[in-house]
Amino acid sequence: MFDTALQQETAVLIGLINREQNETQVQEYLEELAFLIETAGVKPLKKFTQNLQKPDPRTFIGSGKTAQIKDY
């Protein structure tokens, strides 16, 4: 038999702290994003922040943060 139970979608949220937005603002944005995705039926698993003045064009975050998220 096939398992027809739907698995809940999950998400990891990532915010970038830079000269335009400080840590407090980023945390507020991540809280709002978590609320929005919850209303869409997605469960936020974890929030990460990165202090980085300019986003990496490939990943948006640095390689160290990418490794940390991968380990999570």
PDB file of N, CA, C and O in Angstrom:
ATOM      1  N   MET A   1       0.839  -1.183   0.000  1.00  0.00           N
ATOM      2  CA  MET A   1       0.000   0.000   0.000  1.00  0.00           C
ATOM      3  C   MET A   1       0.884   1.247   0.000  1.00  0.00           C
ATOM      4  O   MET A   1       2.009   1.238   0.500  1.00  0.00           O
ATOM      5  N   PHE A   2       0.354   2.284  -0.559  1.00  0.00           N
ATOM      6  CA  PHE A   2       1.050   3.567  -0.581  1.00  0.00           C
ATOM      7  C   PHE A   2       0.623   4.409   0.608  1.00  0.00           C
ATOM      8  O   PHE A   2      -0.547   4.410   0.992  1.00  0.00           O
ATOM      9  N   ASP A   3       1.583   5.129   1.191  1.00  0.00           N
ATOM     10  CA  ASP A   3       1.287   6.052   2.281  1.00  0.00           C
ATOM     11  C   ASP A   3       0.771   7.342   1.663  1.00  0.00           C
ATOM     12  O   ASP A   3       1.514   8.055   0.988  1.00  0.00           O
ATOM     13  N   THR A   4      -0.490   7.639   1.891  1.00  0.00           N
ATOM     14  CA  THR A   4      -1.087   8.829   1.294  1.00  0.00           C
ATOM     15  C   THR A   4      -1.046  10.038   2.222  1.00  0.00           C
ATOM     16  O   THR A   4      -1.532  11.109   1.858  1.00  0.00           O
ATOM     17  N   ALA A   5      -0.476   9.882   3.412  1.00  0.00           N
ATOM     18  CA  ALA A   5      -0.381  11.008   4.344  1.00  0.00           C
ATOM     19  C   ALA A   5       0.571  12.062   3.766  1.00  0.00           C
ATOM     20  O   ALA A   5       1.658  11.740   3.285  1.00  0.00           O
ATOM     21  N   LEU A   6       0.153  13.289   3.822  1.00  0.00           N
ATOM     22  CA  LEU A   6       0.984  14.370   3.318  1.00  0.00           C
ATOM     23  C   LEU A   6       1.992  14.787   4.371  1.00  0.00           C
ATOM     24  O   LEU A   6       1.654  14.924   5.546  1.00  0.00           O
ATOM     25  N   GLN A   7       3.215  14.986   3.952  1.00  0.00           N
ATOM     26  CA  GLN A   7       4.232  15.493   4.859  1.00  0.00           C
ATOM     27  C   GLN A   7       4.175  17.014   4.836  1.00  0.00           C
ATOM     28  O   GLN A   7       4.017  17.626   3.780  1.00  0.00           O
ATOM     29  N   GLN A   8       4.306  17.613   6.016  1.00  0.00           N
ATOM     30  CA  GLN A   8       4.291  19.067   6.090  1.00  0.00           C
ATOM     31  C   GLN A   8       5.581  19.625   5.504  1.00  0.00           C
ATOM     32  O   GLN A   8       6.675  19.138   5.789  1.00  0.00           O
ATOM     33  N   GLU A   9       5.429  20.646   4.688  1.00  0.00           N
ATOM     34  CA  GLU A   9       6.609  21.312   4.137  1.00  0.00           C
ATOM     35  C   GLU A   9       7.321  22.063   5.254  1.00  0.00           C
ATOM     36  O   GLU A   9       6.695  22.567   6.186  1.00  0.00           O
ATOM     37  N   THR A  10       8.637  22.125   5.139  1.00  0.00           N
ATOM     38  CA  THR A  10       9.447  22.824   6.131  1.00  0.00           C
ATOM     39  C   THR A  10      10.377  23.813   5.438  1.00  0.00           C
ATOM     40  O   THR A  10      10.625  23.724   4.235  1.00  0.00           O
ATOM     41  N   ALA A  11      10.886  24.763   6.232  1.00  0.00           N
ATOM     42  CA  ALA A  11      11.788  25.774   5.665  1.00  0.00           C
ATOM     43  C   ALA A  11      12.821  26.181   6.702  1.00  0.00           C
ATOM     44  O   ALA A  11      12.559  26.171   7.904  1.00  0.00           O
ATOM     45  N   VAL A  12      13.979  26.533   6.217  1.00  0.00           N
ATOM     46  CA  VAL A  12      15.026  27.161   7.028  1.00  0.00           C
ATOM     47  C   VAL A  12      15.090  28.609   6.558  1.00  0.00           C
ATOM     48  O   VAL A  12      15.203  28.876   5.361  1.00  0.00           O
ATOM     49  N   LEU A  13      15.019  29.544   7.507  1.00  0.00           N
ATOM     50  CA  LEU A  13      14.991  30.965   7.167  1.00  0.00           C
ATOM     51  C   LEU A  13      16.363  31.580   7.394  1.00  0.00           C
ATOM     52  O   LEU A  13      17.034  31.286   8.383  1.00  0.00           O
ATOM     53  N   ILE A  14      16.773  32.438   6.464  1.00  0.00           N
ATOM     54  CA  ILE A  14      18.096  33.051   6.535  1.00  0.00           C
ATOM     55  C   ILE A  14      17.961  34.554   6.316  1.00  0.00           C
ATOM     56  O   ILE A  14      17.341  35.000   5.351  1.00  0.00           O
ATOM     57  N   GLY A  15      18.553  35.330   7.232  1.00  0.00           N
ATOM     58  CA  GLY A  15      18.528  36.775   7.111  1.00  0.00           C
ATOM     59  C   GLY A  15      19.936  37.336   7.053  1.00  0.00           C
ATOM     60  O   GLY A  15      20.853  36.816   7.689  1.00  0.00           O
ATOM     61  N   LEU A  16      20.095  38.396   6.287  1.00  0.00           N
ATOM     62  CA  LEU A  16      21.402  39.008   6.093  1.00  0.00           C
ATOM     63  C   LEU A  16      21.479  40.345   6.833  1.00  0.00           C
ATOM     64  O   LEU A  16      20.694  41.255   6.570  1.00  0.00           O
ATOM     65  N   ILE A  17      22.424  40.451   7.753  1.00  0.00           N
ATOM     66  CA  ILE A  17      22.671  41.683   8.499  1.00  0.00           C
ATOM     67  C   ILE A  17      23.749  42.450   7.746  1.00  0.00           C
ATOM     68  O   ILE A  17      24.828  41.925   7.471  1.00  0.00           O
ATOM     69  N   ASN A  18      23.436  43.714   7.416  1.00  0.00           N
ATOM     70  CA  ASN A  18      24.411  44.540   6.701  1.00  0.00           C
ATOM     71  C   ASN A  18      24.238  45.994   7.113  1.00  0.00           C
ATOM     72  O   ASN A  18      23.555  46.282   8.096  1.00  0.00           O
ATOM     73  N   ARG A  19      24.841  46.899   6.383  1.00  0.00           N
ATOM     74  CA  ARG A  19      24.762  48.307   6.793  1.00  0.00           C
ATOM     75  C   ARG A  19      23.372  48.905   6.600  1.00  0.00           C
ATOM     76  O   ARG A  19      23.071  49.939   7.196  1.00  0.00           O
ATOM     77  N   GLU A  20      22.518  48.291   5.791  1.00  0.00           N
ATOM     78  CA  GLU A  20      21.156  48.787   5.605  1.00  0.00           C
ATOM     79  C   GLU A  20      20.178  48.257   6.650  1.00  0.00           C
ATOM     80  O   GLU A  20      19.158  48.891   6.921  1.00  0.00           O
ATOM     81  N   GLN A  21      20.482  47.096   7.240  1.00  0.00           N
ATOM     82  CA  GLN A  21      19.567  46.520   8.228  1.00  0.00           C
ATOM     83  C   GLN A  21      20.366  45.852   9.339  1.00  0.00           C
ATOM     84  O   GLN A  21      21.245  45.026   9.093  1.00  0.00           O
ATOM     85  N   ASN A  22      20.037  46.232  10.562  1.00  0.00           N
ATOM     86  CA  ASN A  22      20.762  45.698  11.710  1.00  0.00           C
ATOM     87  C   ASN A  22      20.133  44.376  12.173  1.00  0.00           C
ATOM     88  O   ASN A  22      19.133  43.919  11.619  1.00  0.00           O
ATOM     89  N   GLU A  23      20.736  43.784  13.188  1.00  0.00           N
ATOM     90  CA  GLU A  23      20.284  42.472  13.662  1.00  0.00           C
ATOM     91  C   GLU A  23      18.845  42.501  14.148  1.00  0.00           C
ATOM     92  O   GLU A  23      18.087  41.563  13.901  1.00  0.00           O
ATOM     93  N   THR A  24      18.464  43.564  14.833  1.00  0.00           N
ATOM     94  CA  THR A  24      17.089  43.670  15.322  1.00  0.00           C
ATOM     95  C   THR A  24      16.097  43.679  14.171  1.00  0.00           C
ATOM     96  O   THR A  24      15.077  42.992  14.223  1.00  0.00           O
ATOM     97  N   GLN A  25      16.387  44.450  13.137  1.00  0.00           N
ATOM     98  CA  GLN A  25      15.504  44.499  11.972  1.00  0.00           C
ATOM     99  C   GLN A  25      15.426  43.133  11.286  1.00  0.00           C
ATOM    100  O   GLN A  25      14.349  42.686  10.891  1.00  0.00           O
ATOM    101  N   VAL A  26      16.567  42.486  11.153  1.00  0.00           N
ATOM    102  CA  VAL A  26      16.592  41.174  10.496  1.00  0.00           C
ATOM    103  C   VAL A  26      15.765  40.172  11.287  1.00  0.00           C
ATOM    104  O   VAL A  26      15.021  39.386  10.699  1.00  0.00           O
ATOM    105  N   GLN A  27      15.882  40.187  12.604  1.00  0.00           N
ATOM    106  CA  GLN A  27      15.083  39.277  13.430  1.00  0.00           C
ATOM    107  C   GLN A  27      13.590  39.553  13.254  1.00  0.00           C
ATOM    108  O   GLN A  27      12.788  38.622  13.182  1.00  0.00           O
ATOM    109  N   GLU A  28      13.220  40.832  13.185  1.00  0.00           N
ATOM    110  CA  GLU A  28      11.815  41.183  12.954  1.00  0.00           C
ATOM    111  C   GLU A  28      11.340  40.678  11.592  1.00  0.00           C
ATOM    112  O   GLU A  28      10.235  40.149  11.478  1.00  0.00           O
ATOM    113  N   TYR A  29      12.165  40.839  10.564  1.00  0.00           N
ATOM    114  CA  TYR A  29      11.816  40.350   9.229  1.00  0.00           C
ATOM    115  C   TYR A  29      11.658  38.833   9.221  1.00  0.00           C
ATOM    116  O   TYR A  29      10.745  38.301   8.589  1.00  0.00           O
ATOM    117  N   LEU A  30      12.546  38.145   9.921  1.00  0.00           N
ATOM    118  CA  LEU A  30      12.461  36.686   9.969  1.00  0.00           C
ATOM    119  C   LEU A  30      11.217  36.225  10.721  1.00  0.00           C
ATOM    120  O   LEU A  30      10.606  35.222  10.350  1.00  0.00           O
ATOM    121  N   GLU A  31      10.837  36.947  11.774  1.00  0.00           N
ATOM    122  CA  GLU A  31       9.605  36.619  12.506  1.00  0.00           C
ATOM    123  C   GLU A  31       8.386  36.794  11.596  1.00  0.00           C
ATOM    124  O   GLU A  31       7.486  35.955  11.581  1.00  0.00           O
ATOM    125  N   GLU A  32       8.370  37.890  10.842  1.00  0.00           N
ATOM    126  CA  GLU A  32       7.262  38.124   9.920  1.00  0.00           C
ATOM    127  C   GLU A  32       7.233  37.052   8.832  1.00  0.00           C
ATOM    128  O   GLU A  32       6.167  36.546   8.480  1.00  0.00           O
ATOM    129  N   LEU A  33       8.402  36.710   8.305  1.00  0.00           N
ATOM    130  CA  LEU A  33       8.475  35.663   7.290  1.00  0.00           C
ATOM    131  C   LEU A  33       8.003  34.324   7.848  1.00  0.00           C
ATOM    132  O   LEU A  33       7.293  33.584   7.167  1.00  0.00           O
ATOM    133  N   ALA A  34       8.391  34.010   9.074  1.00  0.00           N
ATOM    134  CA  ALA A  34       7.950  32.764   9.706  1.00  0.00           C
ATOM    135  C   ALA A  34       6.424  32.739   9.813  1.00  0.00           C
ATOM    136  O   ALA A  34       5.800  31.714   9.538  1.00  0.00           O
ATOM    137  N   PHE A  35       5.826  33.855  10.208  1.00  0.00           N
ATOM    138  CA  PHE A  35       4.372  33.931  10.304  1.00  0.00           C
ATOM    139  C   PHE A  35       3.728  33.708   8.939  1.00  0.00           C
ATOM    140  O   PHE A  35       2.754  32.965   8.818  1.00  0.00           O
ATOM    141  N   LEU A  36       4.275  34.353   7.915  1.00  0.00           N
ATOM    142  CA  LEU A  36       3.712  34.217   6.578  1.00  0.00           C
ATOM    143  C   LEU A  36       3.789  32.785   6.056  1.00  0.00           C
ATOM    144  O   LEU A  36       2.827  32.276   5.482  1.00  0.00           O
ATOM    145  N   ILE A  37       4.925  32.145   6.257  1.00  0.00           N
ATOM    146  CA  ILE A  37       5.020  30.772   5.739  1.00  0.00           C
ATOM    147  C   ILE A  37       4.178  29.802   6.555  1.00  0.00           C
ATOM    148  O   ILE A  37       3.688  28.805   6.025  1.00  0.00           O
ATOM    149  N   GLU A  38       4.006  30.091   7.855  1.00  0.00           N
ATOM    150  CA  GLU A  38       3.121  29.244   8.661  1.00  0.00           C
ATOM    151  C   GLU A  38       1.685  29.337   8.162  1.00  0.00           C
ATOM    152  O   GLU A  38       0.978  28.330   8.118  1.00  0.00           O
ATOM    153  N   THR A  39       1.247  30.541   7.785  1.00  0.00           N
ATOM    154  CA  THR A  39      -0.114  30.681   7.259  1.00  0.00           C
ATOM    155  C   THR A  39      -0.270  29.967   5.923  1.00  0.00           C
ATOM    156  O   THR A  39      -1.387  29.642   5.520  1.00  0.00           O
ATOM    157  N   ALA A  40       0.837  29.722   5.237  1.00  0.00           N
ATOM    158  CA  ALA A  40       0.808  28.972   3.977  1.00  0.00           C
ATOM    159  C   ALA A  40       0.969  27.469   4.214  1.00  0.00           C
ATOM    160  O   ALA A  40       1.005  26.688   3.263  1.00  0.00           O
ATOM    161  N   GLY A  41       1.065  27.066   5.487  1.00  0.00           N
ATOM    162  CA  GLY A  41       1.159  25.650   5.804  1.00  0.00           C
ATOM    163  C   GLY A  41       2.566  25.098   5.884  1.00  0.00           C
ATOM    164  O   GLY A  41       2.750  23.881   5.918  1.00  0.00           O
ATOM    165  N   VAL A  42       3.565  25.970   5.916  1.00  0.00           N
ATOM    166  CA  VAL A  42       4.959  25.551   5.979  1.00  0.00           C
ATOM    167  C   VAL A  42       5.467  25.744   7.408  1.00  0.00           C
ATOM    168  O   VAL A  42       5.187  26.763   8.041  1.00  0.00           O
ATOM    169  N   LYS A  43       6.199  24.780   7.900  1.00  0.00           N
ATOM    170  CA  LYS A  43       6.734  24.859   9.263  1.00  0.00           C
ATOM    171  C   LYS A  43       8.170  25.386   9.228  1.00  0.00           C
ATOM    172  O   LYS A  43       9.045  24.745   8.646  1.00  0.00           O
ATOM    173  N   PRO A  44       8.427  26.555   9.848  1.00  0.00           N
ATOM    174  CA  PRO A  44       9.812  27.040   9.912  1.00  0.00           C
ATOM    175  C   PRO A  44      10.595  26.221  10.939  1.00  0.00           C
ATOM    176  O   PRO A  44      10.181  26.100  12.092  1.00  0.00           O
ATOM    177  N   LEU A  45      11.715  25.666  10.519  1.00  0.00           N
ATOM    178  CA  LEU A  45      12.507  24.815  11.402  1.00  0.00           C
ATOM    179  C   LEU A  45      13.540  25.593  12.200  1.00  0.00           C
ATOM    180  O   LEU A  45      13.708  25.358  13.397  1.00  0.00           O
ATOM    181  N   LYS A  46      14.228  26.514  11.550  1.00  0.00           N
ATOM    182  CA  LYS A  46      15.321  27.232  12.200  1.00  0.00           C
ATOM    183  C   LYS A  46      15.565  28.534  11.458  1.00  0.00           C
ATOM    184  O   LYS A  46      15.285  28.655  10.266  1.00  0.00           O
ATOM    185  N   LYS A  47      16.096  29.509  12.195  1.00  0.00           N
ATOM    186  CA  LYS A  47      16.458  30.806  11.615  1.00  0.00           C
ATOM    187  C   LYS A  47      17.953  30.998  11.761  1.00  0.00           C
ATOM    188  O   LYS A  47      18.520  30.779  12.832  1.00  0.00           O
ATOM    189  N   PHE A  48      18.579  31.405  10.685  1.00  0.00           N
ATOM    190  CA  PHE A  48      20.000  31.727  10.669  1.00  0.00           C
ATOM    191  C   PHE A  48      20.161  33.179  10.260  1.00  0.00           C
ATOM    192  O   PHE A  48      19.379  33.696   9.462  1.00  0.00           O
ATOM    193  N   THR A  49      21.182  33.840  10.809  1.00  0.00           N
ATOM    194  CA  THR A  49      21.535  35.182  10.352  1.00  0.00           C
ATOM    195  C   THR A  49      23.009  35.194   9.981  1.00  0.00           C
ATOM    196  O   THR A  49      23.804  34.397  10.479  1.00  0.00           O
ATOM    197  N   GLN A  50      23.349  36.114   9.099  1.00  0.00           N
ATOM    198  CA  GLN A  50      24.718  36.233   8.609  1.00  0.00           C
ATOM    199  C   GLN A  50      25.078  37.706   8.573  1.00  0.00           C
ATOM    200  O   GLN A  50      24.348  38.506   7.988  1.00  0.00           O
ATOM    201  N   ASN A  51      26.193  38.076   9.192  1.00  0.00           N
ATOM    202  CA  ASN A  51      26.747  39.417   9.071  1.00  0.00           C
ATOM    203  C   ASN A  51      27.600  39.453   7.811  1.00  0.00           C
ATOM    204  O   ASN A  51      28.663  38.835   7.754  1.00  0.00           O
ATOM    205  N   LEU A  52      27.132  40.174   6.807  1.00  0.00           N
ATOM    206  CA  LEU A  52      27.828  40.216   5.531  1.00  0.00           C
ATOM    207  C   LEU A  52      27.437  41.501   4.818  1.00  0.00           C
ATOM    208  O   LEU A  52      26.252  41.758   4.608  1.00  0.00           O
ATOM    209  N   GLN A  53      28.415  42.304   4.446  1.00  0.00           N
ATOM    210  CA  GLN A  53      28.115  43.589   3.821  1.00  0.00           C
ATOM    211  C   GLN A  53      27.600  43.454   2.388  1.00  0.00           C
ATOM    212  O   GLN A  53      26.801  44.269   1.928  1.00  0.00           O
ATOM    213  N   LYS A  54      28.060  42.429   1.696  1.00  0.00           N
ATOM    214  CA  LYS A  54      27.643  42.238   0.309  1.00  0.00           C
ATOM    215  C   LYS A  54      27.306  40.763   0.101  1.00  0.00           C
ATOM    216  O   LYS A  54      28.147  39.904   0.364  1.00  0.00           O
ATOM    217  N   PRO A  55      26.100  40.450  -0.365  1.00  0.00           N
ATOM    218  CA  PRO A  55      25.727  39.048  -0.580  1.00  0.00           C
ATOM    219  C   PRO A  55      26.621  38.355  -1.604  1.00  0.00           C
ATOM    220  O   PRO A  55      27.027  38.958  -2.597  1.00  0.00           O
ATOM    221  N   ASP A  56      26.919  37.097  -1.355  1.00  0.00           N
ATOM    222  CA  ASP A  56      27.652  36.275  -2.316  1.00  0.00           C
ATOM    223  C   ASP A  56      26.719  36.031  -3.509  1.00  0.00           C
ATOM    224  O   ASP A  56      25.585  35.600  -3.299  1.00  0.00           O
ATOM    225  N   PRO A  57      27.142  36.283  -4.730  1.00  0.00           N
ATOM    226  CA  PRO A  57      26.248  36.127  -5.878  1.00  0.00           C
ATOM    227  C   PRO A  57      25.780  34.686  -6.108  1.00  0.00           C
ATOM    228  O   PRO A  57      24.739  34.466  -6.728  1.00  0.00           O
ATOM    229  N   ARG A  58      26.533  33.718  -5.620  1.00  0.00           N
ATOM    230  CA  ARG A  58      26.133  32.320  -5.831  1.00  0.00           C
ATOM    231  C   ARG A  58      25.167  31.815  -4.776  1.00  0.00           C
ATOM    232  O   ARG A  58      24.211  31.110  -5.098  1.00  0.00           O
ATOM    233  N   THR A  59      25.405  32.168  -3.520  1.00  0.00           N
ATOM    234  CA  THR A  59      24.624  31.574  -2.435  1.00  0.00           C
ATOM    235  C   THR A  59      23.913  32.599  -1.558  1.00  0.00           C
ATOM    236  O   THR A  59      23.111  32.218  -0.705  1.00  0.00           O
ATOM    237  N   PHE A  60      24.183  33.881  -1.744  1.00  0.00           N
ATOM    238  CA  PHE A  60      23.671  34.988  -0.954  1.00  0.00           C
ATOM    239  C   PHE A  60      24.365  35.092   0.402  1.00  0.00           C
ATOM    240  O   PHE A  60      24.461  36.185   0.960  1.00  0.00           O
ATOM    241  N   ILE A  61      24.848  33.975   0.938  1.00  0.00           N
ATOM    242  CA  ILE A  61      25.532  33.960   2.234  1.00  0.00           C
ATOM    243  C   ILE A  61      26.956  33.458   2.045  1.00  0.00           C
ATOM    244  O   ILE A  61      27.312  32.990   0.963  1.00  0.00           O
ATOM    245  N   GLY A  62      27.767  33.551   3.082  1.00  0.00           N
ATOM    246  CA  GLY A  62      29.146  33.100   3.001  1.00  0.00           C
ATOM    247  C   GLY A  62      29.281  31.585   3.067  1.00  0.00           C
ATOM    248  O   GLY A  62      28.347  30.882   3.451  1.00  0.00           O
ATOM    249  N   SER A  63      30.441  31.097   2.691  1.00  0.00           N
ATOM    250  CA  SER A  63      30.667  29.646   2.652  1.00  0.00           C
ATOM    251  C   SER A  63      30.616  29.025   4.049  1.00  0.00           C
ATOM    252  O   SER A  63      30.170  27.888   4.203  1.00  0.00           O
ATOM    253  N   GLY A  64      31.069  29.762   5.066  1.00  0.00           N
ATOM    254  CA  GLY A  64      31.002  29.239   6.434  1.00  0.00           C
ATOM    255  C   GLY A  64      29.571  29.054   6.900  1.00  0.00           C
ATOM    256  O   GLY A  64      29.250  28.051   7.537  1.00  0.00           O
ATOM    257  N   LYS A  65      28.705  30.014   6.587  1.00  0.00           N
ATOM    258  CA  LYS A  65      27.292  29.911   6.967  1.00  0.00           C
ATOM    259  C   LYS A  65      26.619  28.805   6.167  1.00  0.00           C
ATOM    260  O   LYS A  65      25.766  28.085   6.686  1.00  0.00           O
ATOM    261  N   THR A  66      27.005  28.673   4.903  1.00  0.00           N
ATOM    262  CA  THR A  66      26.457  27.594   4.076  1.00  0.00           C
ATOM    263  C   THR A  66      26.789  26.237   4.706  1.00  0.00           C
ATOM    264  O   THR A  66      25.929  25.359   4.764  1.00  0.00           O
ATOM    265  N   ALA A  67      28.016  26.061   5.172  1.00  0.00           N
ATOM    266  CA  ALA A  67      28.423  24.814   5.823  1.00  0.00           C
ATOM    267  C   ALA A  67      27.653  24.606   7.118  1.00  0.00           C
ATOM    268  O   ALA A  67      27.252  23.483   7.425  1.00  0.00           O
ATOM    269  N   GLN A  68      27.442  25.673   7.882  1.00  0.00           N
ATOM    270  CA  GLN A  68      26.698  25.562   9.129  1.00  0.00           C
ATOM    271  C   GLN A  68      25.246  25.115   8.862  1.00  0.00           C
ATOM    272  O   GLN A  68      24.707  24.272   9.579  1.00  0.00           O
ATOM    273  N   ILE A  69      24.640  25.680   7.844  1.00  0.00           N
ATOM    274  CA  ILE A  69      23.267  25.294   7.499  1.00  0.00           C
ATOM    275  C   ILE A  69      23.231  23.854   7.001  1.00  0.00           C
ATOM    276  O   ILE A  69      22.318  23.100   7.336  1.00  0.00           O
ATOM    277  N   LYS A  70      24.215  23.479   6.209  1.00  0.00           N
ATOM    278  CA  LYS A  70      24.285  22.104   5.716  1.00  0.00           C
ATOM    279  C   LYS A  70      24.423  21.120   6.874  1.00  0.00           C
ATOM    280  O   LYS A  70      23.787  20.066   6.879  1.00  0.00           O
ATOM    281  N   ASP A  71      25.258  21.467   7.858  1.00  0.00           N
ATOM    282  CA  ASP A  71      25.425  20.600   9.028  1.00  0.00           C
ATOM    283  C   ASP A  71      24.141  20.474   9.837  1.00  0.00           C
ATOM    284  O   ASP A  71      23.872  19.435  10.440  1.00  0.00           O
ATOM    285  N   TYR A  72      23.349  21.549   9.841  1.00  0.00           N
ATOM    286  CA  TYR A  72      22.085  21.520  10.561  1.00  0.00           C
ATOM    287  C   TYR A  72      21.159  20.508   9.928  1.00  0.00           C
ATOM    288  O   TYR A  72      20.032  20.329  10.390  1.00  0.00           O
TER     289      TYR A  72
END
